[in-house]
Amino acid sequence: MALAMLMGSLNVTPLGMLSRPVCGIRGKTLIINLPGSKKGSQECFQFILPALPHAIDLLRDAIVKVKEVHDELEDLPSPPPPLSPPPTTSPHKQTEDKGVQCEEEEEEKKDSGVASTEDSSSSHITAAAIAAKKHPFYTSTAVIMAHGEQPIPGLISYSHHATGSAGERIPDSIISRGVQVLPRDTASLSTTPSESPRAQATSRLSTASCPTPKVQSRCSSKENILRASHSAVDITKVARRHRMSPFPLTSMDKAFITVLEMTPVLGTEIINYRDGMGRVLAQDVYAKDNLPPFPASVKDGYAVRAADGPGDRFIIGESQAGEQGTEELEVRILVQARPGQDIRPIGHDIKRGECVLAKGTHMGPSEIGLLATVGVTEVEVNKFPVVAVMSTGNELLNPEDDLLPGKIRDSNRSTLLATIQEHGYPTINLGIVGDNPDDLLNALNEGTSRADVIITSGGVSMGEKDYLKQVLDIDLHAQIHFGRVFMKPGLPTTFATLDIDGVRKIIFALPGNPVSAVVTCNLFVVPALRKMQGILDPRPTIIKARLSCDVKLDPRPEYHRCILTWHHQEPLPWAQSTGNQMSSRLMSMRSANGLLMLPPKTEQYVELHKGEVVDVMVIGRL
């Protein structure tokens, strides 16, 4: 039909070559995008009108009507053969689609008026004429779109049509040169033979701009991922992107459980005990010696035989930690001493072979001191996850840059890097990545090759430049476990995993608003990192606190930033709100050491009042 409109327009005016009409099918609906001018739209509608009845019959599976048309086609004479044999040496003749020939041959056929001899086209050419006789005017499920309106997903985007003049008569050239009804298989409509493999790769997304959440696992090759440098995401489908997310809303509890279930515990390594701060032991640690290794005095004093009882004693020797500067020759014992009094026997504190630190111990200063005590200088621990962080957005500048019109400084990357480093994990700064699928793919490839966890901020909502989820799905074949969480802030939070040669990479695509990024990092990323390093209970610390002011509830569960303080002789701390909780206002995170875990609003409860006790997640020093 698009070809019929184009060829009909050329018969009206040479300016018709500037036209790019489009037709397509979505499900059982025929969609035709007409020119913007009234005259051009009327002309083009007349060009395609003869084929509409048969096209709609095909869409409706009207077997009887379709068979009638096809039976009449069998009685029609075959079209005349070509005037001359087609060239056999043209390098352009062999194409993937049957009936497509080189451009020169097509031009010759247009000039001579010779019809194509392919059955697939000639049958539908004449079918249009037959259907036109049966149905002088037909209206049904066809959707006619004027130029300027946005075509729906599933179509190839074209526009404009040159105006001209034409009568109500359908030009014979349309019948002679061909009108072919589009195939009813919607999958075949997502691409055309002229499209590149990159564009064809999006067909499995049903031409949508965001992937549908998947449940199957995927495994990629590290070599293949590192080799890829160009994204297969089609950036031309701006008008046909999803206006609403295809990802279902996931509850906070389910999202948190999913993150922990999908996050692996990393392997082990041998380190020096001095580097063990914050690490988790991967093996039990046993004492090699008794402690003390000899009978040791509990305090300073005199060693005597208890059987001698009270009385004067001559000093026969001394054992001291430091020089006292004086000398004693005789002392008088006034109290009867007991056997073993003030003496630690051998192995009193630690016995040889005793397990002093169990596997899974999260080591702090005391644990490191204990390793030194028993002489264990090398220990096996779980590896620390390496975390790569990047910000996405064409509007972002580095903090040291001067502001330009339409630009803002990138704060997310600095805040996220500092948050991860505060917990002791090594980080990689991937910088700012533009809103371009190729750049996103290259940055993600670098991150997966160097880090265990990749954190991104921005590019996960419904904007026309939000390509991150598409790159994860189409290019990296990552499994996106959830793409939206029912919470405030952080609704578009996305979590994905990518298995490369049997090694799992974790990807957190966090929202672009600064507060949303920090809150979701504390809620999801930090617990995942704690699990990866082997901490047995990676959940955050949650305490009770009293509200210092009234707080209105939101329809979504909210994580309200607050400052926890203790008042004199009160068992519970007080939680003071940090003020305006807009997700773009990073000031609400200033000095915050807790997140109020507020329930969603109900008909009975629309706000919480001062003095009420609520749960608070600790995110900073108390």
C-alpha positions as CSV (number, residue, x, y, z in Angstrom):
1,M,0.0,0.0,0.0
2,A,2.9,2.4,0.7
3,L,4.2,1.6,-2.7
4,A,0.8,2.3,-4.3
5,M,0.6,5.7,-2.6
6,L,4.1,6.5,-3.7
7,M,3.6,5.5,-7.3
8,G,0.2,7.1,-7.5
9,S,1.7,10.3,-6.2
10,L,4.4,10.2,-8.9
11,N,1.7,9.9,-11.6
12,V,0.2,13.1,-10.2
13,T,3.4,15.2,-9.7
14,P,7.2,14.5,-9.9
15,L,7.4,15.9,-6.3
16,G,5.8,12.7,-5.2
17,M,9.3,11.3,-5.0
18,L,9.6,13.3,-1.8
19,S,6.9,11.3,-0.2
20,R,7.5,8.6,2.3
21,P,4.2,6.9,3.0
22,V,3.9,4.1,5.5
23,C,1.5,1.3,6.2
24,G,1.6,-1.6,8.6
25,I,-0.3,-4.1,10.8
26,R,-0.6,-4.3,14.6
27,G,-2.3,-7.5,15.6
28,K,-5.5,-7.5,13.4
29,T,-5.5,-3.7,12.8
30,L,-4.4,-2.2,9.5
31,I,-2.6,1.1,10.0
32,I,-2.1,3.6,7.2
33,N,-0.3,6.9,7.7
34,L,-1.6,9.5,5.1
35,P,0.0,12.8,4.2
36,G,-0.6,15.9,6.2
37,S,-2.3,17.9,3.4
38,K,-6.0,17.4,2.8
39,K,-5.5,17.1,-0.9
40,G,-2.6,14.6,-0.6
41,S,-4.5,12.4,1.9
42,Q,-7.6,12.3,-0.3
43,E,-5.5,11.3,-3.3
44,C,-3.6,8.6,-1.4
45,F,-6.7,7.1,0.1
46,Q,-8.2,6.7,-3.4
47,F,-5.0,4.9,-4.5
48,I,-5.2,2.3,-1.8
49,L,-9.0,2.0,-1.6
50,P,-9.2,-0.9,-4.1
51,A,-7.0,-3.1,-1.9
52,L,-8.6,-2.3,1.4
53,P,-11.5,-4.9,1.3
54,H,-9.2,-7.8,0.5
55,A,-6.6,-6.6,3.0
56,I,-9.2,-6.4,5.8
57,D,-10.6,-9.8,4.8
58,L,-7.1,-11.3,5.2
59,L,-6.8,-9.6,8.6
60,R,-10.2,-10.9,9.7
61,D,-9.5,-14.4,8.5
62,A,-12.6,-14.1,6.3
63,I,-11.8,-17.4,4.6
64,V,-14.9,-17.4,2.4
65,K,-14.4,-13.9,1.0
66,V,-10.7,-14.5,0.5
67,K,-11.3,-17.7,-1.3
68,E,-13.8,-16.0,-3.6
69,V,-11.2,-13.4,-4.6
70,H,-8.5,-16.1,-5.1
71,D,-10.9,-18.2,-7.2
72,E,-11.5,-15.3,-9.5
73,L,-7.8,-14.7,-9.7
74,E,-7.3,-18.2,-11.1
75,D,-9.7,-17.4,-14.0
76,L,-7.7,-14.3,-15.0
77,P,-5.0,-14.5,-17.7
78,S,-1.4,-14.4,-16.6
79,P,0.5,-11.2,-17.0
80,P,2.7,-10.9,-20.1
81,P,6.3,-12.1,-19.9
82,P,9.2,-9.6,-19.7
83,L,10.2,-8.0,-23.0
84,S,13.8,-9.2,-22.5
85,P,15.4,-11.7,-20.2
86,P,16.7,-10.2,-17.0
87,P,20.4,-9.8,-16.7
88,T,22.2,-12.6,-15.0
89,T,25.5,-10.9,-14.2
90,S,24.2,-8.1,-12.1
91,P,25.8,-8.2,-8.7
92,H,22.6,-6.7,-7.2
93,K,20.1,-9.3,-8.4
94,Q,20.7,-11.9,-5.7
95,T,19.0,-10.7,-2.5
96,E,17.5,-12.4,0.5
97,D,13.9,-11.6,-0.5
98,K,12.3,-13.2,-3.5
99,G,11.3,-10.9,-6.3
100,V,13.6,-8.1,-5.3
101,Q,15.8,-7.0,-8.2
102,C,18.5,-4.4,-8.8
103,E,17.6,-0.7,-8.9
104,E,18.3,-0.4,-12.7
105,E,16.0,-3.3,-13.5
106,E,13.2,-1.8,-11.4
107,E,13.6,1.5,-13.2
108,E,13.4,-0.3,-16.6
109,K,10.2,-2.0,-15.5
110,K,8.7,1.3,-14.4
111,D,9.5,2.9,-17.8
112,S,8.1,0.0,-19.8
113,G,5.0,-0.6,-17.6
114,V,5.7,-4.4,-17.4
115,A,4.2,-6.1,-14.4
116,S,6.1,-8.3,-12.1
117,T,5.8,-12.0,-12.8
118,E,6.1,-13.1,-9.1
119,D,3.0,-14.9,-7.9
120,S,3.1,-13.3,-4.5
121,S,2.7,-9.8,-6.1
122,S,0.6,-10.5,-9.2
123,S,-2.1,-12.3,-7.3
124,H,-2.6,-9.4,-4.9
125,I,-2.4,-6.9,-7.7
126,T,-5.4,-8.3,-9.4
127,A,-7.1,-9.1,-6.1
128,A,-7.2,-5.4,-5.5
129,A,-9.1,-4.8,-8.7
130,I,-11.5,-7.7,-8.0
131,A,-12.1,-6.5,-4.4
132,A,-12.7,-3.0,-5.7
133,K,-15.5,-4.3,-7.9
134,K,-17.1,-6.3,-5.1
135,H,-16.8,-3.4,-2.5
136,P,-17.0,0.1,-4.1
137,F,-16.4,1.6,-0.7
138,Y,-15.3,-0.3,2.4
139,T,-14.8,0.9,6.0
140,S,-13.7,-1.5,8.8
141,T,-10.8,-1.8,11.2
142,A,-8.3,0.2,9.2
143,V,-6.7,3.0,11.1
144,I,-5.9,6.1,9.0
145,M,-3.3,8.4,10.5
146,A,-2.7,11.9,9.2
147,H,0.8,13.2,8.8
148,G,2.1,14.5,12.1
149,E,0.5,11.9,14.3
150,Q,2.8,9.3,15.8
151,P,2.6,5.8,14.4
152,I,2.3,3.0,17.0
153,P,5.1,0.5,17.7
154,G,5.5,-2.1,15.0
155,L,5.7,0.3,12.1
156,I,8.6,1.9,10.1
157,S,8.5,5.7,10.5
158,Y,8.1,7.8,7.5
159,S,6.5,11.2,6.8
160,H,5.5,13.9,4.3
161,H,3.8,13.8,0.9
162,A,3.8,16.2,-2.0
163,T,0.5,17.6,-3.0
164,G,-1.0,17.2,-6.5
165,S,-4.2,16.6,-8.3
166,A,-6.0,13.4,-9.2
167,G,-9.5,12.3,-10.0
168,E,-11.6,9.7,-8.4
169,R,-10.5,7.1,-10.9
170,I,-7.9,4.6,-9.7
171,P,-4.9,4.9,-12.1
172,D,-4.3,1.8,-14.1
173,S,-0.6,2.1,-13.2
174,I,-1.4,1.0,-9.7
175,I,-2.9,-2.3,-11.0
176,S,-0.2,-2.8,-13.5
177,R,2.8,-2.1,-11.2
178,G,1.6,-3.7,-8.1
179,V,0.0,-3.3,-4.7
180,Q,0.9,-6.0,-2.2
181,V,-0.9,-6.6,1.0
182,L,1.4,-6.6,4.0
183,P,1.9,-10.0,5.7
184,R,-0.2,-10.8,8.7
185,D,2.7,-12.1,10.7
186,T,3.4,-9.2,13.0
187,A,6.9,-10.3,13.7
188,S,7.8,-9.9,10.0
189,L,6.6,-6.2,10.2
190,S,9.2,-5.2,12.7
191,T,12.0,-5.1,10.1
192,T,12.4,-4.7,6.4
193,P,15.0,-6.4,4.1
194,S,16.9,-3.1,3.9
195,E,17.3,-2.9,7.7
196,S,20.7,-3.8,9.2
197,P,21.1,-6.7,11.6
198,R,21.4,-4.1,14.3
199,A,17.9,-3.0,13.7
200,Q,16.6,-6.5,13.3
201,A,17.9,-7.4,16.7
202,T,15.1,-5.4,18.2
203,S,12.4,-7.5,16.7
204,R,12.3,-9.9,19.7
205,L,11.3,-6.9,21.8
206,S,8.2,-6.6,19.6
207,T,9.7,-3.3,18.5
208,A,9.2,-1.8,21.9
209,S,11.8,0.5,23.4
210,C,12.0,-1.3,26.7
211,P,12.4,-5.0,27.2
212,T,9.7,-7.2,28.7
213,P,10.9,-8.6,32.0
214,K,12.4,-12.1,31.5
215,V,12.5,-15.1,33.8
216,Q,14.9,-17.3,31.9
217,S,18.6,-17.1,32.7
218,R,21.2,-16.0,30.1
219,C,24.9,-16.7,29.9
220,S,27.2,-14.7,27.7
221,S,30.8,-15.1,26.6
222,K,33.3,-12.6,28.0
223,E,35.1,-12.6,24.6
224,N,31.9,-11.8,22.8
225,I,30.9,-9.0,25.2
226,L,34.3,-7.4,25.1
227,R,34.4,-7.6,21.3
228,A,31.1,-5.7,20.9
229,S,31.5,-2.0,20.3
230,H,28.3,-1.0,18.6
231,S,24.9,-1.3,20.1
232,A,22.0,-3.0,18.4
233,V,19.5,-0.7,20.0
234,D,17.5,1.2,17.4
235,I,17.6,4.9,18.4
236,T,15.2,5.9,15.6
237,K,12.2,4.5,17.4
238,V,11.7,7.6,19.5
239,A,8.1,8.1,18.7
240,R,7.3,4.4,19.2
241,R,8.9,3.9,22.6
242,H,6.8,2.9,25.6
243,R,5.0,5.7,27.3
244,M,4.4,3.5,30.3
245,S,6.9,1.0,31.6
246,P,6.4,-2.6,30.6
247,F,7.8,-3.7,33.9
248,P,5.4,-4.6,36.7
249,L,5.6,-2.8,40.0
250,T,7.6,-5.0,42.4
251,S,7.0,-4.7,46.1
252,M,10.0,-3.6,48.3
253,D,10.1,-6.9,50.1
254,K,10.1,-8.9,46.9
255,A,12.7,-6.7,45.3
256,F,15.0,-7.0,48.4
257,I,14.7,-10.7,48.5
258,T,15.3,-11.0,44.8
259,V,18.6,-9.0,45.1
260,L,19.9,-11.2,47.9
261,E,18.8,-14.5,46.2
262,M,20.5,-13.5,42.9
263,T,23.6,-12.1,44.4
264,P,26.5,-14.7,44.8
265,V,29.1,-15.0,47.5
266,L,32.5,-14.3,46.0
267,G,35.5,-16.6,46.1
268,T,38.3,-16.5,48.7
269,E,41.9,-15.2,48.9
270,I,44.8,-15.3,51.3
271,I,45.7,-12.0,53.0
272,N,47.9,-10.8,55.8
273,Y,46.1,-10.4,59.0
274,R,46.9,-6.7,59.2
275,D,44.7,-6.2,56.1
276,G,41.8,-8.1,57.6
277,M,39.8,-5.1,58.8
278,G,36.2,-5.5,57.6
279,R,36.9,-8.9,55.9
280,V,35.0,-12.1,56.5
281,L,36.8,-15.3,57.4
282,A,36.4,-18.1,55.0
283,Q,37.8,-20.7,57.4
284,D,38.1,-21.4,61.1
285,V,41.2,-20.2,62.9
286,Y,42.7,-22.4,65.5
287,A,45.3,-21.6,68.2
288,K,48.7,-23.0,67.7
289,D,49.9,-22.5,71.3
290,N,48.5,-22.3,74.8
291,L,47.8,-18.8,76.2
292,P,49.4,-18.2,78.6
293,P,52.2,-20.6,77.6
294,F,53.4,-20.6,81.3
295,P,51.9,-20.0,84.7
296,A,51.4,-16.2,84.7
297,S,50.8,-13.8,87.6
298,V,47.6,-12.0,87.5
299,K,49.0,-8.9,89.2
300,D,52.2,-7.6,90.7
301,G,53.3,-9.1,94.0
302,Y,55.3,-11.9,95.6
303,A,55.3,-15.6,94.8
304,V,55.3,-17.7,97.9
305,R,54.6,-21.3,99.0
306,A,51.2,-21.4,100.5
307,A,52.2,-24.1,103.0
308,D,54.7,-21.7,104.7
309,G,51.9,-19.6,106.1
310,P,52.4,-16.0,107.3
311,G,55.8,-14.7,108.3
312,D,59.0,-13.1,107.1
313,R,60.4,-14.1,103.8
314,F,63.8,-13.5,102.2
315,I,63.8,-12.3,98.6
316,I,65.7,-14.9,96.5
317,G,65.0,-13.6,93.0
318,E,62.9,-11.3,91.0
319,S,60.9,-11.3,87.7
320,Q,59.8,-7.8,86.6
321,A,58.5,-6.2,83.4
322,G,60.6,-3.1,84.0
323,E,63.4,-1.8,86.2
324,Q,62.0,-0.4,89.5
325,G,65.2,1.3,90.5
326,T,65.2,-0.2,94.1
327,E,66.1,-3.5,95.7
328,E,64.2,-5.5,98.3
329,L,65.8,-8.0,100.6
330,E,63.0,-9.2,102.9
331,V,59.2,-8.9,103.2
332,R,56.7,-9.9,105.8
333,I,53.6,-11.9,104.7
334,L,50.6,-11.1,106.9
335,V,47.9,-13.2,105.3
336,Q,47.7,-16.9,104.6
337,A,48.0,-17.4,100.7
338,R,45.9,-20.0,98.9
339,P,47.4,-22.5,96.4
340,G,47.1,-21.0,92.8
341,Q,45.9,-17.6,94.1
342,D,46.4,-14.8,91.5
343,I,48.0,-17.2,89.0
344,R,46.7,-18.0,85.4
345,P,47.7,-21.5,84.6
346,I,49.0,-22.6,81.2
347,G,46.2,-22.4,78.6
348,H,43.9,-20.6,80.9
349,D,42.8,-18.1,78.2
350,I,43.3,-20.1,75.0
351,K,44.1,-23.8,74.7
352,R,46.2,-25.2,71.9
353,G,43.9,-26.4,69.1
354,E,41.0,-24.3,70.2
355,C,38.9,-22.5,67.5
356,V,39.4,-18.9,68.3
357,L,37.6,-17.4,65.2
358,A,34.9,-19.2,63.3
359,K,34.3,-19.1,59.6
360,G,32.0,-16.2,58.7
361,T,33.4,-13.9,61.4
362,H,33.3,-10.3,60.3
363,M,36.6,-9.0,61.5
364,G,37.2,-5.8,63.4
365,P,40.1,-4.5,65.6
366,S,39.6,-7.1,68.3
367,E,39.6,-10.0,65.8
368,I,42.8,-8.8,64.2
369,G,44.4,-8.5,67.7
370,L,43.3,-12.1,68.4
371,L,45.0,-13.3,65.2
372,A,48.2,-11.6,66.4
373,T,47.8,-13.3,69.8
374,V,47.7,-16.8,68.4
375,G,50.3,-16.1,65.8
376,V,48.1,-16.6,62.7
377,T,49.5,-14.0,60.3
378,E,47.8,-15.2,57.1
379,V,44.1,-16.0,56.8
380,E,41.7,-17.0,54.1
381,V,38.9,-14.5,53.6
382,N,36.1,-13.9,51.1
383,K,37.1,-11.4,48.4
384,F,35.8,-7.9,48.6
385,P,33.5,-7.0,45.6
386,V,35.0,-4.5,43.2
387,V,32.3,-1.8,42.4
388,A,32.3,0.3,39.2
389,V,30.2,3.4,39.2
390,M,29.1,5.6,36.3
391,S,26.7,8.4,35.8
392,T,24.7,8.7,32.5
393,G,23.3,11.8,30.8
394,N,24.2,14.3,28.1
395,E,23.4,17.1,30.6
396,L,26.1,16.2,33.1
397,L,29.4,18.0,33.7
398,N,32.3,17.1,36.0
399,P,32.3,18.9,39.3
400,E,35.4,21.0,38.3
401,D,33.7,22.3,35.1
402,D,31.9,25.6,34.8
403,L,28.2,25.5,34.3
404,L,26.9,25.9,30.8
405,P,23.3,26.4,29.7
406,G,21.2,23.3,30.1
407,K,24.0,21.5,32.0
408,I,24.4,20.4,35.7
409,R,27.3,19.1,37.6
410,D,27.3,15.3,38.3
411,S,26.9,14.7,42.0
412,N,25.6,11.1,41.9
413,R,28.9,9.5,41.0
414,S,30.8,11.3,43.8
415,T,28.1,10.4,46.3
416,L,27.8,6.8,45.3
417,L,31.6,6.3,45.2
418,A,31.9,7.8,48.7
419,T,29.0,5.6,50.0
420,I,30.7,2.4,48.7
421,Q,34.1,3.5,50.0
422,E,32.7,4.2,53.4
423,H,31.9,0.5,53.7
424,G,35.4,-0.4,52.7
425,Y,34.9,-1.7,49.2
426,P,37.3,-0.9,46.3
427,T,35.7,1.2,43.6
428,I,36.3,2.1,39.9
429,N,35.2,5.4,38.5
430,L,33.8,4.9,35.0
431,G,33.0,8.6,34.6
432,I,30.1,10.2,32.8
433,V,28.6,8.3,29.9
434,G,26.4,10.1,27.4
435,D,22.9,9.1,26.4
436,N,24.0,7.0,23.5
437,P,23.6,3.2,23.2
438,D,27.2,2.7,21.9
439,D,28.7,4.7,24.7
440,L,26.6,2.9,27.3
441,L,27.5,-0.5,25.9
442,N,31.3,0.3,25.9
443,A,31.1,1.6,29.5
444,L,29.2,-1.5,30.6
445,N,31.7,-3.7,28.9
446,E,34.5,-2.0,30.7
447,G,32.7,-2.3,34.0
448,T,31.9,-6.0,33.6
449,S,35.5,-6.7,32.6
450,R,37.0,-4.9,35.7
451,A,34.4,-5.1,38.4
452,D,32.0,-7.5,40.1
453,V,29.2,-4.9,40.5
454,I,28.3,-2.1,38.2
455,I,26.2,0.8,39.5
456,T,24.7,3.3,37.1
457,S,22.5,6.3,37.8
458,G,20.0,7.8,35.3
459,G,18.7,6.5,32.0
460,V,16.2,4.0,33.5
461,S,12.9,5.9,33.3
462,M,10.7,6.6,30.2
463,G,12.5,9.4,28.5
464,E,13.4,9.3,24.8
465,K,17.1,9.0,25.7
466,D,16.7,6.3,28.4
467,Y,18.5,3.5,26.6
468,L,20.1,1.6,29.5
469,K,17.5,-1.2,29.9
470,Q,17.6,-1.8,26.1
471,V,21.4,-2.0,26.1
472,L,21.2,-4.5,29.0
473,D,18.7,-6.6,27.3
474,I,19.5,-6.4,23.6
475,D,23.3,-6.0,23.6
476,L,24.5,-7.7,26.9
477,H,21.6,-10.3,27.2
478,A,21.4,-9.5,30.9
479,Q,18.5,-10.8,32.9
480,I,16.5,-7.9,34.2
481,H,14.9,-9.2,37.4
482,F,12.8,-6.0,38.1
483,G,12.5,-2.6,36.5
484,R,10.3,-0.8,38.9
485,V,9.9,-0.9,42.7
486,F,6.8,0.3,44.6
487,M,8.6,2.8,46.8
488,K,9.4,6.4,47.3
489,P,11.9,7.6,46.2
490,G,13.4,5.2,43.6
491,L,10.4,3.9,41.5
492,P,12.5,3.1,38.4
493,T,15.2,1.2,40.2
494,T,16.4,-1.7,38.1
495,F,18.3,-4.8,39.0
496,A,19.9,-7.2,36.5
497,T,22.4,-10.0,36.5
498,L,24.8,-11.0,33.7
499,D,26.6,-14.4,33.6
500,I,29.9,-14.3,31.7
501,D,31.8,-17.5,31.4
502,G,30.2,-18.8,34.6
503,V,30.9,-15.6,36.6
504,R,28.0,-13.6,37.7
505,K,28.1,-9.8,37.4
506,I,25.6,-7.7,39.3
507,I,24.1,-4.5,37.8
508,F,22.2,-1.9,39.7
509,A,20.6,0.8,37.4
510,L,19.6,3.4,39.9
511,P,17.4,6.5,39.2
512,G,19.0,9.7,38.2
513,N,17.6,11.9,40.9
514,P,20.4,12.3,43.5
515,V,18.4,11.4,46.6
516,S,16.8,8.4,44.8
517,A,20.2,7.1,43.9
518,V,21.6,7.4,47.4
519,V,18.5,5.9,49.1
520,T,18.3,2.9,46.7
521,C,22.1,2.4,47.1
522,N,21.6,2.0,50.8
523,L,18.5,-0.2,50.4
524,F,19.7,-2.6,47.7
525,V,23.4,-2.1,46.8
526,V,25.0,-2.1,50.2
527,P,23.2,-5.3,51.4
528,A,24.2,-7.0,48.2
529,L,27.8,-6.1,48.6
530,R,27.7,-7.4,52.2
531,K,26.4,-10.7,51.0
532,M,29.1,-10.9,48.3
533,Q,31.8,-10.5,50.8
534,G,30.4,-13.3,52.9
535,I,28.5,-11.5,55.7
536,L,26.0,-14.0,57.1
537,D,23.3,-11.5,57.7
538,P,23.6,-8.7,55.2
539,R,20.4,-6.9,56.1
540,P,20.6,-3.3,57.3
541,T,20.3,-2.3,61.0
542,I,16.8,-1.2,61.9
543,I,15.9,0.4,65.2
544,K,12.9,2.1,66.8
545,A,12.6,5.9,67.1
546,R,10.1,8.5,68.0
547,L,9.0,11.1,65.5
548,S,10.0,14.7,66.3
549,C,7.2,16.1,64.1
550,D,4.1,15.1,62.2
551,V,4.8,13.3,58.9
552,K,2.3,12.9,56.0
553,L,2.1,9.5,54.4
554,D,2.4,8.8,50.7
555,P,0.5,6.1,48.7
556,R,3.9,4.3,48.3
557,P,6.1,3.1,51.2
558,E,8.5,6.0,51.8
559,Y,12.0,6.2,53.0
560,H,12.1,9.6,54.7
561,R,15.5,11.0,55.5
562,C,16.0,11.9,59.2
563,I,18.6,12.7,61.8
564,L,18.7,10.4,64.9
565,T,19.5,12.0,68.3
566,W,19.2,10.8,71.9
567,H,17.7,12.8,74.7
568,H,18.9,12.5,78.3
569,Q,17.6,9.4,80.1
570,E,15.3,8.4,77.2
571,P,15.6,4.8,75.9
572,L,14.6,5.6,72.3
573,P,16.2,8.2,70.0
574,W,14.2,10.9,68.3
575,A,14.0,11.1,64.5
576,Q,14.0,14.6,63.1
577,S,13.0,15.1,59.4
578,T,15.6,16.8,57.2
579,G,12.9,18.9,55.6
580,N,11.7,18.9,52.0
581,Q,11.9,15.3,50.7
582,M,12.0,16.1,47.0
583,S,14.1,13.4,45.3
584,S,16.2,16.0,43.5
585,R,17.1,17.8,46.7
586,L,20.4,16.3,47.9
587,M,20.2,18.7,50.9
588,S,17.7,16.3,52.5
589,M,20.6,13.8,52.8
590,R,22.9,16.3,54.6
591,S,23.7,14.9,58.1
592,A,21.1,12.2,57.7
593,N,21.9,9.0,59.5
594,G,18.6,7.3,59.2
595,L,15.7,6.5,56.9
596,L,12.2,6.6,58.3
597,M,10.5,3.5,57.0
598,L,7.0,5.0,56.6
599,P,4.0,2.7,55.6
600,P,1.8,3.6,52.7
601,K,-1.2,5.9,53.2
602,T,-4.6,4.2,53.9
603,E,-8.1,5.6,54.5
604,Q,-7.5,5.3,58.2
605,Y,-4.0,6.6,58.3
606,V,-3.0,9.6,56.3
607,E,-0.2,10.9,58.6
608,L,1.9,9.9,61.6
609,H,2.0,12.3,64.6
610,K,4.8,13.6,66.7
611,G,5.9,11.1,69.4
612,E,4.8,8.0,67.5
613,V,7.3,5.1,67.3
614,V,8.4,4.1,63.9
615,D,11.1,1.9,62.3
616,V,14.3,3.6,61.2
617,M,17.0,2.1,59.0
618,V,20.4,3.3,60.1
619,I,22.6,4.6,57.3
620,G,25.2,6.6,59.1
621,R,27.1,7.1,62.4
622,L,24.9,7.4,65.4
